[in-house]
């Protein structure tokens, strides 16, 4: 009921903003922030954060607290689709680490049977959250929309989080999950060789890294596997040095801040020498040729906007087929803000585009 009530509230953003004394539109670099998004940002900044100097503010960057807050927020701001069948599985991690969970999503009526036309392409999905927060629950509604709209099987990955498990634990888990999906295509009802990767924010970083690492054999975990047929990167972290113009001009006031990103980086990448490795900053890979076709999505009011734009341009210059789009009036995280009707519509569009890219990039032969 909470998402429905909030959705009704945000259908009247001008009223919300007037009550908060924030009538003026927000503009940056010629872009105008969506009014419903502006109302959400103002409400969050006004009531969702403790004042600086308070004990609660001092604990703002406690990873356990942040994870709890994100789970609660996810339940409040994202409706849950019920036209998708969801199952959980446990898969092995590398190097004898405890097994990790994955969650498998299939739209009702699809992927049934074992004839070729019944088999589905699969998207391995890596959630966002700065490599510190996020999980299967926070991105469950998004993965449901992705499975339903893209008409693909979606496998969401519960990779290890920092600071308990710093770099490269998340990369190792991402590769292990990708390998597991490829090696269980028959069991899962996946069309052979038709596996893609996708992620948002830190998950977009991991998806880009997996696409790079599997391109030419890659590490032992995936040496015998083909690279993904497509990659979907939604407001990805492409360069953890954080020296872009958008990080400078949009680093405060739009929910995701520069301070938060620097905190995430410090927890995930405690050794500065790792910042410029392609496994952490995929934009800095020396050779970007031969990568899977890419869908790269950014938001106009996101400090990571230039990361995605720069990566899209770099892979395009390397000869990779890229579809780039910037939703100028949106902020970081719009894919998990389904109570805003415009954000939900754009999320659906992104998921549909990923499904079309998967089919367009698939090996020759008919797909159901």
Residue frames relative to the residue before (quaternion, step in Angstrom):
aa qw qx qy qz dx dy dz
X 1.0000 0.0000 0.0000 0.0000 0.00 0.00 0.00
X 0.5962 0.5970 -0.3734 0.3855 3.60 1.05 -0.67
X 0.6663 0.4854 -0.3375 0.4545 3.66 0.77 -0.85
X 0.6488 0.5200 -0.3319 0.4456 3.60 0.98 -0.78
X 0.6534 0.5080 -0.3121 0.4664 3.59 0.97 -0.83
X 0.6661 0.4888 -0.3059 0.4732 3.57 0.95 -0.86
X 0.6132 0.5497 -0.3509 0.4458 3.57 1.01 -0.76
X 0.6424 0.5080 -0.3262 0.4721 3.60 0.98 -0.79
X 0.6317 0.5443 -0.3285 0.4436 3.57 1.00 -0.84
X 0.7518 0.4201 -0.2231 0.4566 3.56 0.81 -1.01
X 0.4826 0.6156 -0.4603 0.4199 3.57 1.24 0.21
X 0.7342 0.3214 -0.1945 0.5655 3.57 1.30 -0.25
X 0.0019 -0.8643 0.5029 0.0031 3.59 0.73 1.03
X 0.6222 0.5519 -0.3615 0.4214 3.61 0.99 -0.71
X 0.6314 0.5179 -0.3272 0.4754 3.58 1.07 -0.72
X 0.6451 0.5163 -0.3183 0.4647 3.59 0.93 -0.90
X 0.6912 0.4803 -0.2813 0.4609 3.57 0.86 -0.95
X 0.6218 0.5305 -0.3456 0.4610 3.59 1.04 -0.70
X 0.6529 0.5131 -0.3107 0.4626 3.59 0.96 -0.83
X 0.7018 0.4352 -0.2544 0.5033 3.57 1.16 -0.61
X 0.4787 -0.6878 0.4249 0.3424 3.57 1.29 -0.02
X 0.5876 0.5638 -0.3579 0.4569 3.58 1.19 0.58
X 0.0487 0.8551 -0.5130 0.0569 3.56 0.55 1.15
X 0.6433 0.5723 -0.3307 0.3864 3.58 1.02 -0.81
X 0.5000 -0.6308 0.5030 0.3149 3.56 -1.14 0.69
X 0.3700 -0.7033 0.5640 0.2243 3.56 -1.23 0.56
X 0.0133 -0.8111 0.5827 -0.0491 3.57 -0.76 1.07
X 0.0628 0.7601 -0.6453 0.0439 3.53 -1.12 0.82
X 0.8601 0.0101 -0.0181 0.5097 3.57 -0.93 0.88
X 0.7089 -0.4524 0.2598 0.4747 3.59 1.05 0.73
X 0.6005 0.5382 -0.3613 0.4682 3.59 1.27 -0.04
X 0.2225 -0.7653 0.5912 0.1235 3.58 -1.11 0.71
X 0.4347 -0.7232 0.4787 0.2427 3.57 -0.71 1.09
X 0.5595 -0.5991 0.4679 0.3303 3.56 -1.03 0.86
X 0.5112 -0.6923 0.4111 0.3007 3.60 -0.80 0.99
X 0.6500 0.4949 -0.3289 0.4737 3.61 0.97 -0.74
X 0.6330 0.5131 -0.3242 0.4805 3.56 1.05 -0.76
X 0.6236 0.5350 -0.3350 0.4612 3.58 1.01 -0.79
X 0.6468 0.5152 -0.3213 0.4615 3.59 0.97 -0.83
X 0.6459 0.5090 -0.3193 0.4709 3.58 0.98 -0.82
X 0.6510 0.5123 -0.3170 0.4617 3.59 0.93 -0.88
X 0.6780 0.4950 -0.2996 0.4534 3.59 0.87 -0.92
X 0.6457 0.5098 -0.3214 0.4689 3.58 0.97 -0.81
X 0.6664 0.4994 -0.3051 0.4621 3.57 0.92 -0.88
X 0.6803 0.4864 -0.2953 0.4619 3.57 0.90 -0.89
X 0.6883 0.4877 -0.2825 0.4567 3.57 1.09 -0.74
X 0.8403 0.2004 -0.0561 0.5007 3.58 0.82 -1.00
X 0.6839 0.5320 -0.2892 0.4070 3.58 1.16 -0.42
X 0.7368 0.3538 -0.2171 0.5337 3.57 1.27 -0.08
X 0.4488 -0.6747 0.5182 0.2736 3.52 -1.13 0.69
X 0.5585 -0.6089 0.4308 0.3629 3.61 -1.08 0.62
X 0.5805 -0.5829 0.4389 0.3614 3.55 -1.10 0.72
X 0.7385 0.3773 -0.3030 0.4695 3.54 -1.01 0.87
X 0.5988 0.5551 -0.3707 0.4427 3.58 1.22 -0.30
X 0.6343 -0.5230 0.3853 0.4190 3.62 -1.17 0.39
X 0.6421 0.5301 -0.3341 0.4417 3.57 1.03 -0.75
X 0.6449 0.5143 -0.3213 0.4652 3.57 1.04 -0.78
X 0.6205 0.5468 -0.3423 0.4459 3.57 1.06 -0.69
X 0.7069 0.4254 -0.2458 0.5088 3.57 1.19 -0.55
X 0.3130 0.7997 -0.4757 0.1903 3.57 1.31 0.11
X 0.7722 0.3304 -0.1731 0.5144 3.55 1.00 -0.78
X 0.3247 0.6930 -0.5537 0.3282 3.55 1.03 0.77
X 0.4245 -0.7514 0.4259 0.2715 3.65 -0.43 1.13
X 0.6372 0.5215 -0.3419 0.4529 3.61 0.99 -0.74
X 0.6554 0.5000 -0.3065 0.4758 3.57 0.96 -0.87
X 0.6500 0.5235 -0.3195 0.4488 3.58 0.94 -0.86
X 0.6482 0.5132 -0.3237 0.4601 3.59 0.96 -0.79
X 0.6450 0.5153 -0.3188 0.4656 3.57 0.98 -0.82
X 0.6631 0.5088 -0.3021 0.4585 3.57 0.92 -0.90
X 0.6624 0.5033 -0.3173 0.4552 3.58 0.95 -0.81
X 0.6271 0.5237 -0.3434 0.4632 3.60 0.99 -0.74
X 0.6624 0.4985 -0.3088 0.4663 3.58 0.93 -0.85
X 0.6536 0.5146 -0.3128 0.4584 3.56 0.95 -0.88
X 0.6334 0.5480 -0.3341 0.4323 3.58 0.97 -0.84
X 0.6563 0.5056 -0.3114 0.4656 3.58 0.99 -0.79
X 0.6975 0.4992 -0.2704 0.4372 3.56 1.08 -0.74
X 0.8075 0.3421 -0.1428 0.4588 3.59 0.95 -0.83
X 0.7447 0.3665 -0.2278 0.5091 3.62 1.16 0.07
X 0.3359 -0.7302 0.5549 0.2145 3.61 -0.69 1.02
X 0.3415 -0.7472 0.5415 0.1784 3.57 -1.15 0.63
X 0.3339 -0.7379 0.5563 0.1861 3.56 -0.74 1.09
X 0.2304 -0.7912 0.5561 0.1079 3.55 -1.07 0.77
X 0.5439 0.6120 -0.4083 0.4037 3.60 1.22 0.36
X 0.6156 0.5234 -0.3224 0.4931 3.55 1.27 0.49
X 0.3181 -0.7214 0.5834 0.1953 3.54 -1.05 0.84
X 0.0938 -0.8176 0.5681 -0.0086 3.58 -0.75 1.11
X 0.0287 0.7877 -0.6144 0.0359 3.56 -0.89 0.97
X 0.3365 -0.7321 0.5575 0.1997 3.55 -1.21 0.56
X 0.0534 -0.7718 0.6328 0.0317 3.52 -1.18 0.65
X 0.2794 -0.7182 0.6084 0.1896 3.54 -1.32 0.35
X 0.0537 -0.8166 0.5742 -0.0248 3.57 -0.73 1.07
X 0.5721 -0.6270 0.4013 0.3442 3.60 -1.09 0.59
X 0.3145 -0.6976 0.6112 0.2021 3.49 -1.26 0.66
X 0.5947 -0.5828 0.4089 0.3736 3.58 -1.21 0.35
X 0.8454 0.2548 -0.1594 0.4415 3.54 -1.36 0.31
X 0.6731 -0.5512 0.2954 0.3948 3.55 1.04 0.77
X 0.3805 0.7126 -0.5008 0.3108 3.61 1.21 0.29
X 0.6431 -0.5206 0.3744 0.4186 3.61 -1.16 0.46
X 0.6149 -0.5782 0.3924 0.3657 3.55 -1.12 0.71
X 0.2831 -0.7457 0.5760 0.1792 3.56 -1.23 0.49
X 0.4686 -0.6740 0.5013 0.2736 3.50 -1.24 0.53
X 0.0505 -0.7357 0.6706 0.0807 3.51 -1.28 0.51
X 0.2227 -0.7530 0.6036 0.1378 3.53 -1.23 0.46
X 0.2083 -0.8099 0.5456 0.0551 3.55 -0.75 1.15
X 0.1274 -0.8072 0.5763 0.0041 3.55 -0.80 1.12
X 0.0564 0.7811 -0.6179 0.0694 3.54 -0.93 0.97
X 0.4476 -0.6835 0.5066 0.2753 3.56 -0.83 0.99
X 0.5589 -0.6103 0.4380 0.3511 3.58 -0.95 0.85
X 0.8079 0.2754 -0.2246 0.4702 3.53 -0.97 0.93
X 0.6917 0.4334 -0.2855 0.5022 3.59 1.24 -0.14
X 0.8081 0.3131 -0.2117 0.4517 3.54 -1.25 0.44
X 0.4970 0.6429 -0.4392 0.3832 3.57 1.19 0.43
X 0.7293 0.3522 -0.2894 0.5102 3.56 -0.94 0.84
X 0.3771 -0.7426 0.5165 0.1986 3.54 -1.30 0.22
X 0.4078 0.6663 -0.5119 0.3573 3.58 1.17 0.40
X 0.6693 -0.5230 0.3352 0.4076 3.57 -1.14 0.59
X 0.6891 0.4898 -0.2954 0.4450 3.57 0.89 -0.87
X 0.6299 0.5346 -0.3350 0.4530 3.59 1.24 -0.29
X 0.6050 0.5999 -0.3538 0.3859 3.58 1.16 -0.50
X 0.3179 -0.7700 0.5353 0.1396 3.55 -1.12 0.75
X 0.4696 -0.5674 0.5629 0.3752 3.55 -1.25 0.32
X 0.2460 -0.7736 0.5671 0.1396 3.59 -1.16 0.49
X 0.1711 -0.7519 0.6295 0.0949 3.54 -1.14 0.78
X 0.2263 -0.7396 0.6197 0.1334 3.57 -0.78 1.05
X 0.1327 -0.8443 0.5191 0.0105 3.57 -0.47 1.25
X 0.1453 -0.7777 0.6099 0.0462 3.54 -0.94 1.03
X 0.3761 -0.7688 0.4790 0.1950 3.57 -0.59 1.18
X 0.4773 -0.6458 0.5181 0.2944 3.51 -1.31 0.39
X 0.3435 0.7357 -0.5460 0.2066 3.53 -1.36 -0.02
X 0.5858 -0.6408 0.3557 0.3460 3.56 1.16 0.53
X 0.5542 -0.6162 0.3691 0.4206 3.59 1.24 0.46
X 0.6653 0.4908 -0.2819 0.4869 3.61 1.32 0.02
X 0.7825 0.1768 -0.0838 0.5911 3.58 1.03 -0.80
X 0.5944 0.5741 -0.4296 0.3640 3.55 -1.31 -0.11
X 0.1296 0.7853 -0.5970 0.1010 3.53 -1.27 0.38
X 0.7724 -0.3411 0.2495 0.4741 3.53 -1.27 -0.22
X 0.6858 0.4951 -0.2969 0.4432 3.59 0.95 -0.82
X 0.6684 0.5164 -0.3270 0.4239 3.60 0.88 -0.85
X 0.7755 0.3191 -0.1705 0.5175 3.59 1.07 -0.67
X 0.3238 0.7659 -0.4947 0.2525 3.58 1.24 0.29
X 0.6818 0.4724 -0.3273 0.4526 3.67 0.76 -0.84
X 0.6381 0.5248 -0.3302 0.4566 3.59 1.01 -0.75
X 0.6698 0.4912 -0.3033 0.4671 3.58 0.93 -0.86
X 0.5969 0.5466 -0.3624 0.4623 3.59 1.11 -0.56
X 0.6545 0.4917 -0.3094 0.4839 3.57 0.94 -0.88
X 0.6410 0.5348 -0.3248 0.4444 3.58 0.95 -0.86
X 0.6808 0.4835 -0.2984 0.4624 3.59 0.85 -0.92
X 0.6874 0.4931 -0.2884 0.4485 3.56 0.91 -0.92
X 0.7438 0.4329 -0.2271 0.4559 3.57 0.88 -0.99
X 0.7157 0.4580 -0.2617 0.4578 3.60 0.93 -0.87
X 0.2725 -0.7662 0.5179 0.2655 3.57 1.22 -0.56
X 0.5131 0.5823 -0.4426 0.4491 3.53 1.06 0.90
X 0.4919 -0.5670 0.5490 0.3676 3.53 -1.30 0.29
X 0.1428 -0.7917 0.5904 0.0647 3.59 -0.89 0.91
X 0.0947 -0.7749 0.6242 0.0311 3.56 -0.90 0.99
X 0.1552 -0.8010 0.5759 0.0521 3.57 -0.38 1.28
X 0.2765 -0.8045 0.5188 0.0846 3.56 -0.89 1.03
X 0.2486 -0.7591 0.5885 0.1249 3.56 -0.89 1.01
X 0.0204 -0.8412 0.5397 -0.0249 3.57 0.49 1.23
X 0.6194 -0.5660 0.3969 0.3722 3.57 -1.23 0.48
X 0.3052 -0.7717 0.5439 0.1245 3.53 -1.12 0.84
X 0.4377 -0.6328 0.5721 0.2842 3.51 -1.33 0.52
X 0.5846 -0.0813 -0.7946 -0.1422 1.61 -2.36 0.80
X 0.4592 0.6886 -0.4611 0.3200 3.60 1.21 -0.15
X 0.7850 0.0995 -0.0257 0.6109 3.56 1.09 -0.78
X 0.1252 -0.8294 0.5425 0.0462 3.56 -0.08 1.26
X 0.7618 -0.3508 0.2875 0.4625 3.55 -1.39 0.02
X 0.6521 -0.2127 -0.7242 -0.0715 1.59 -1.93 1.65
X 0.1682 0.8292 -0.5238 0.0987 3.63 1.08 0.55
X 0.6686 0.5002 -0.3167 0.4501 3.61 0.87 -0.89
X 0.6331 0.5203 -0.3287 0.4694 3.59 1.03 -0.76
X 0.6512 0.5157 -0.3167 0.4578 3.58 0.90 -0.89
X 0.6665 0.4929 -0.3033 0.4699 3.58 0.96 -0.85
X 0.6316 0.5388 -0.3348 0.4458 3.58 0.99 -0.83
X 0.6686 0.4874 -0.2950 0.4779 3.57 0.94 -0.86
X 0.6465 0.5207 -0.3222 0.4552 3.58 0.99 -0.82
X 0.6556 0.5011 -0.3127 0.4704 3.59 1.00 -0.81
X 0.6276 0.5285 -0.3276 0.4686 3.57 0.99 -0.81
X 0.6595 0.5019 -0.3050 0.4693 3.58 0.95 -0.87
X 0.6444 0.5318 -0.3267 0.4417 3.59 0.94 -0.87
X 0.6476 0.5104 -0.3255 0.4628 3.59 0.92 -0.86
X 0.6596 0.5068 -0.3167 0.4559 3.60 0.88 -0.89
X 0.7345 0.4375 -0.2428 0.4583 3.58 0.92 -0.84
X 0.7236 0.3557 -0.2422 0.5397 3.59 1.27 0.03
X 0.2221 0.8126 -0.5161 0.1551 3.57 1.11 0.58
X 0.6503 0.5227 -0.3277 0.4433 3.59 0.95 -0.81
X 0.6714 0.5042 -0.2862 0.4616 3.54 0.94 -0.93
X 0.7408 0.4254 -0.2196 0.4711 3.57 0.99 -0.84
X 0.4642 -0.6889 0.4451 0.3343 3.59 1.21 -0.20
X 0.4002 0.7129 -0.4677 0.3361 3.56 1.12 0.75
X 0.4919 -0.6348 0.5072 0.3128 3.56 -1.02 0.80
X 0.5467 -0.6690 0.3953 0.3120 3.56 -0.77 1.05
X 0.8491 0.1585 -0.1429 0.4832 3.54 -0.93 0.98
X 0.6425 0.5384 -0.3183 0.4427 3.60 1.24 -0.01
X 0.3177 0.7233 -0.5247 0.3171 3.53 0.56 1.29
X 0.0721 -0.7891 0.6098 0.0171 3.55 -0.88 1.01
X 0.3255 -0.7181 0.5750 0.2185 3.55 -1.32 0.08
X 0.0192 0.7845 -0.6182 0.0445 3.54 -1.18 0.65
X 0.1601 0.7832 -0.5947 0.0855 3.55 -1.18 0.52
X 0.3141 -0.7294 0.5733 0.2017 3.53 -1.29 0.35
X 0.8471 0.0977 -0.1064 0.5114 3.55 -1.09 0.85
X 0.8125 0.0105 0.0193 0.5825 3.62 -0.50 -1.10
X 0.6263 0.5280 -0.3343 0.4660 3.58 1.11 -0.62
X 0.6071 0.5280 -0.3489 0.4805 3.58 1.14 -0.56
X 0.5877 0.5542 -0.3461 0.4771 3.54 1.14 -0.67
X 0.6864 0.4778 -0.2853 0.4682 3.59 0.85 -0.95
X 0.6333 0.5245 -0.3392 0.4569 3.60 0.98 -0.77
X 0.6530 0.5043 -0.3133 0.4703 3.59 0.97 -0.82
X 0.6467 0.5153 -0.3174 0.4642 3.57 1.00 -0.81
X 0.6409 0.5103 -0.3293 0.4695 3.60 0.93 -0.83
X 0.6427 0.5183 -0.3312 0.4567 3.61 0.93 -0.83
X 0.6733 0.4804 -0.3005 0.4750 3.59 0.99 -0.76
X 0.7106 0.4930 -0.2777 0.4181 3.57 0.80 -0.99
X 0.7103 0.4356 -0.2594 0.4883 3.59 1.12 -0.54
X 0.4409 0.7455 -0.4314 0.2522 3.59 1.26 -0.15
X 0.8220 0.0953 -0.0084 0.5614 3.61 0.78 -0.99
X 0.7998 -0.2234 0.1147 0.5453 3.55 0.66 1.08
X 0.0930 -0.8533 0.5078 0.0728 3.56 0.82 -0.98
X 0.7447 -0.3811 0.2811 0.4703 3.57 -1.28 -0.21
X 0.7404 -0.4456 0.2697 0.4248 3.55 -1.30 0.34
X 0.6163 0.5898 -0.3534 0.3840 3.60 0.99 -0.78
X 0.8084 0.1962 -0.0858 0.5483 3.61 1.09 -0.65
X 0.3075 0.8080 -0.4696 0.1788 3.57 1.27 0.21
X 0.7432 0.3977 -0.2255 0.4885 3.60 1.07 -0.65
X 0.6251 0.5624 -0.3237 0.4339 3.58 1.26 0.14
X 0.4969 -0.6377 0.4843 0.3346 3.58 -1.13 0.56
X 0.5556 -0.5785 0.4600 0.3808 3.58 -1.21 0.38
X 0.6514 -0.4993 0.3684 0.4366 3.61 -1.19 0.22
X 0.4960 -0.6546 0.4788 0.3104 3.55 -1.15 0.58
X 0.7905 0.0209 -0.0022 0.6121 3.59 1.23 -0.41
X 0.1475 -0.7721 0.6091 0.1052 3.55 -1.25 0.44
X 0.1539 -0.7747 0.6102 0.0623 3.54 -0.98 0.96
X 0.0390 -0.8140 0.5779 -0.0440 3.56 -0.51 1.21
X 0.0721 -0.8181 0.5704 -0.0116 3.56 -0.34 1.28
X 0.8067 -0.2340 0.0439 0.5408 3.56 -0.54 1.30
X 0.0763 0.8621 -0.4962 0.0692 3.57 0.75 1.11
X 0.4183 -0.5986 0.6031 0.3209 3.52 -1.40 0.28
X 0.0649 -0.8366 0.5440 0.0021 3.59 -0.48 1.18
X 0.7900 0.1045 -0.0268 0.6035 3.58 1.18 -0.54
X 0.2485 -0.8298 0.4841 0.1236 3.58 -0.23 1.27
X 0.4558 0.6564 -0.4779 0.3647 3.59 1.18 0.26
X 0.2270 -0.8338 0.4800 0.1512 3.61 1.28 -0.36
X 0.4299 0.7068 -0.4613 0.3207 3.58 0.82 0.96
X 0.3948 0.7278 -0.4725 0.3019 3.60 1.15 0.59
X 0.6405 -0.5259 0.3989 0.3926 3.53 -1.30 0.34
X 0.6622 0.5099 -0.3247 0.4428 3.60 0.92 -0.83
X 0.6087 0.5313 -0.3610 0.4657 3.60 1.07 -0.60
X 0.6638 0.5014 -0.2971 0.4687 3.57 1.10 -0.70
X 0.7787 0.3841 -0.1930 0.4570 3.59 0.80 -1.00
X 0.7692 0.3187 -0.1656 0.5285 3.59 1.16 -0.53
X 0.4141 0.7735 -0.4106 0.2483 3.57 1.28 0.23
X 0.7673 0.2061 -0.1664 0.5840 3.59 1.23 0.17
X 0.7605 0.4244 -0.2867 0.3991 3.54 -1.14 0.69
X 0.7509 0.3619 -0.2014 0.5144 3.60 1.21 -0.28
X 0.6861 -0.5012 0.2245 0.4771 3.57 1.06 0.99
X 0.7531 0.2307 -0.1784 0.5898 3.63 0.61 -0.98
X 0.0941 -0.8227 0.5604 0.0171 3.58 -0.72 1.05
X 0.6446 -0.4976 0.4095 0.4114 3.51 -1.31 0.29
X 0.6291 0.5452 -0.3402 0.4372 3.60 0.95 -0.84
X 0.6620 0.5000 -0.3085 0.4654 3.57 0.95 -0.86
X 0.6567 0.5011 -0.3184 0.4652 3.58 0.93 -0.84
X 0.6532 0.4959 -0.3255 0.4706 3.60 0.98 -0.70
X 0.6000 0.5326 -0.3562 0.4790 3.57 1.11 -0.60
X 0.6497 0.5129 -0.3173 0.4627 3.59 0.87 -0.95
X 0.6571 0.5169 -0.3125 0.4510 3.56 0.87 -0.94
X 0.6629 0.5176 -0.3114 0.4424 3.58 0.92 -0.86
X 0.6749 0.4807 -0.2948 0.4761 3.58 1.07 -0.71
X 0.7269 0.4334 -0.2376 0.4768 3.57 0.93 -0.91
X 0.7976 0.1747 -0.0491 0.5753 3.56 1.00 -0.90
X 0.0467 -0.8546 0.5167 0.0197 3.60 0.47 1.14
X 0.6974 0.4157 -0.2635 0.5209 3.59 1.22 -0.41
X 0.4368 -0.7396 0.4524 0.2401 3.56 -0.46 1.23
X 0.5874 0.5990 -0.3706 0.3986 3.60 1.07 -0.62
X 0.6473 0.5317 -0.3208 0.4419 3.60 1.16 -0.51
X 0.5059 0.6928 -0.4203 0.2955 3.61 1.13 -0.43
X 0.7715 0.3729 -0.1895 0.4794 3.57 0.96 -0.81
X 0.4635 0.6354 -0.4779 0.3911 3.59 1.19 0.43
X 0.5664 -0.6202 0.4098 0.3559 3.64 -0.96 0.71
X 0.5974 0.5678 -0.3721 0.4269 3.62 1.12 -0.50
X 0.7119 0.3736 -0.2425 0.5429 3.58 1.24 -0.36
X 0.7832 0.1556 -0.0474 0.6001 3.56 1.03 -0.89
X 0.1974 -0.8369 0.4942 0.1281 3.62 0.23 1.20
X 0.5523 0.6092 -0.4010 0.4037 3.61 1.15 -0.41
X 0.7004 0.4930 -0.2642 0.4433 3.59 1.13 -0.65
X 0.3786 0.7051 -0.5067 0.3205 3.61 1.21 0.24
X 0.5090 -0.6897 0.4275 0.2872 3.57 -0.87 0.92
X 0.7897 0.1722 -0.0674 0.5849 3.58 1.05 -0.75
X 0.0818 -0.8177 0.5698 0.0068 3.58 -0.58 1.16
X 0.4329 0.7041 -0.4645 0.3179 3.58 1.22 0.19
X 0.8014 0.3477 -0.2324 0.4276 3.53 -1.29 0.43
X 0.4490 0.6869 -0.4634 0.3345 3.59 1.20 0.23
X 0.6402 -0.5224 0.4005 0.3961 3.54 -1.30 0.35
X 0.6044 -0.5299 0.4357 0.4052 3.60 -1.14 0.52
X 0.1989 -0.8286 0.5218 0.0394 3.55 -0.92 0.95
X 0.1789 -0.6836 0.6933 0.1415 3.47 -1.36 0.61
X 0.0207 -0.8004 0.5983 -0.0309 3.58 -0.59 1.15
X 0.0731 -0.8123 0.5778 -0.0295 3.55 -0.68 1.18
X 0.0061 -0.7874 0.6164 -0.0026 3.57 -0.96 0.88
X 0.3394 -0.7077 0.5799 0.2185 3.54 -1.39 0.13
X 0.5670 -0.6657 0.3774 0.3048 3.56 -0.93 0.91
X 0.7630 0.3224 -0.1677 0.5345 3.59 1.12 -0.67
X 0.4587 0.6680 -0.4333 0.3944 3.54 1.09 0.83
X 0.4566 -0.6784 0.4880 0.3052 3.63 -0.80 0.86
X 0.6792 0.4654 -0.2908 0.4873 3.61 1.21 -0.39
X 0.3237 0.7829 -0.4874 0.2116 3.59 1.25 0.14
X 0.7105 0.4592 -0.2772 0.4555 3.58 0.81 -0.94
X 0.5370 0.6041 -0.4120 0.4207 3.61 1.15 -0.45
X 0.7093 0.4539 -0.2637 0.4704 3.55 0.79 -1.04
X 0.6533 0.5167 -0.3168 0.4538 3.56 0.97 -0.88
X 0.6682 0.4998 -0.3030 0.4603 3.58 0.92 -0.87
X 0.6597 0.4967 -0.3230 0.4623 3.59 0.97 -0.78
X 0.6321 0.5332 -0.3344 0.4520 3.57 0.96 -0.84
X 0.6748 0.4844 -0.2970 0.4709 3.59 0.92 -0.86
X 0.6526 0.5277 -0.3240 0.4368 3.59 0.95 -0.83
X 0.6985 0.4399 -0.2903 0.4840 3.61 0.86 -0.85
X 0.5942 0.5459 -0.3709 0.4599 3.59 1.10 -0.56
X 0.6629 0.5002 -0.3010 0.4687 3.57 0.95 -0.87
X 0.6646 0.4794 -0.2978 0.4897 3.60 1.22 -0.47
X 0.6271 -0.5889 0.3216 0.3956 3.58 1.27 0.19
X 0.4875 0.6611 -0.4322 0.3722 3.59 1.26 0.24
X 0.4662 -0.6527 0.5218 0.2904 3.58 -1.06 0.77
X 0.0321 0.8208 -0.5638 0.0861 3.60 -0.52 1.19
X 0.1259 -0.7225 0.6731 0.0953 3.51 -1.12 0.82
X 0.0294 -0.8144 0.5788 -0.0299 3.57 -0.47 1.22
X 0.0826 0.7818 -0.6165 0.0447 3.52 -1.01 0.81
X 0.1512 -0.7580 0.6289 0.0839 3.53 -1.07 0.82
X 0.2449 -0.7445 0.6042 0.1435 3.55 -0.75 1.06
X 0.3266 -0.8377 0.4043 0.1679 3.49 0.11 1.41
X 0.7577 0.4073 -0.2218 0.4591 3.62 0.98 -0.71
X 0.5981 0.5946 -0.3393 0.4167 3.59 1.30 0.17
X 0.3535 -0.7055 0.5729 0.2217 3.55 -1.38 0.25
X 0.6789 -0.4424 0.3798 0.4462 3.54 -1.33 0.16
X 0.7894 0.3187 -0.2386 0.4672 3.55 -0.96 0.90
X 0.3831 0.7479 -0.4889 0.2342 3.62 1.17 0.08
X 0.5832 0.5995 -0.3718 0.4028 3.60 1.17 -0.48
X 0.7373 0.3246 -0.2259 0.5477 3.61 1.20 -0.26
X 0.5760 0.5629 -0.3797 0.4552 3.60 1.16 0.61
X 0.0754 0.8724 -0.4781 0.0685 3.54 0.88 0.99
X 0.5315 0.6049 -0.4353 0.4026 3.62 1.19 -0.13
X 0.6341 0.4581 -0.3300 0.5283 3.58 1.26 -0.26
X 0.4418 -0.7419 0.4276 0.2676 3.57 -0.45 1.19
X 0.6547 0.5052 -0.3296 0.4555 3.61 0.96 -0.75
X 0.6445 0.5098 -0.3245 0.4685 3.58 0.99 -0.79
X 0.6448 0.5169 -0.3230 0.4612 3.58 0.97 -0.81
X 0.6452 0.5143 -0.3255 0.4618 3.58 0.98 -0.80
X 0.6752 0.4821 -0.3004 0.4705 3.60 0.95 -0.83
X 0.5969 0.5483 -0.3536 0.4669 3.58 1.08 -0.68
X 0.6502 0.5072 -0.3076 0.4747 3.57 0.95 -0.88
X 0.6449 0.5170 -0.3219 0.4617 3.58 1.00 -0.79
X 0.6372 0.5197 -0.3276 0.4654 3.60 0.96 -0.83
X 0.6771 0.4962 -0.2954 0.4561 3.58 0.88 -0.94
X 0.6348 0.5110 -0.3265 0.4788 3.58 1.02 -0.75
X 0.6479 0.5185 -0.3193 0.4577 3.59 0.97 -0.83
X 0.6402 0.5137 -0.3332 0.4639 3.57 1.00 -0.75
X 0.6402 0.5201 -0.3315 0.4580 3.58 0.97 -0.76
X 0.6637 0.4921 -0.3081 0.4717 3.58 0.96 -0.84
X 0.6324 0.5207 -0.3357 0.4651 3.59 1.03 -0.73
X 0.6227 0.5414 -0.3422 0.4495 3.59 0.99 -0.80
X 0.7103 0.4484 -0.2730 0.4689 3.58 0.85 -0.89
X 0.6437 0.5245 -0.3218 0.4550 3.56 1.02 -0.74
X 0.7403 0.4206 -0.2135 0.4790 3.56 1.08 -0.77
X 0.4615 0.7048 -0.4394 0.3118 3.58 1.25 -0.14
X 0.6141 -0.5226 0.4240 0.4123 3.60 -1.21 0.41
X 0.6449 -0.5432 0.3597 0.3995 3.56 -1.11 0.61
X 0.5502 0.5723 -0.4640 0.3931 3.51 -1.01 0.88
X 0.5757 -0.6240 0.3977 0.3479 3.60 -1.08 0.64
X 0.1465 -0.7393 0.6492 0.1028 3.51 -1.24 0.64
X 0.5082 -0.6289 0.4815 0.3381 3.54 -1.14 0.65
